[in-house]
């Protein structure tokens, strides 16, 4: 299992989900992608979109003005 990080600070939704989706498509089953976000809308929309796309959301952590979302492929 590999874990990658994608820094999406400053990227507005839905573009942030588009970037995450492209990265997820290149990863192997069982790998995890950690997203770093600074937009509240993306922090709520991305987990829903990931689940709807068949991925497992491992966790969503609010860390001050940032959110860390971990998605398993």
Secondary structure, DSSP 8 states (H G I E B T S, - for coil): --EEEEE-TT--TTHHHHHHHHHHHTS-TT-EEEEEE--HHHHHHHHHHHHHTT-EEEEEEEETTEEEEEEE-
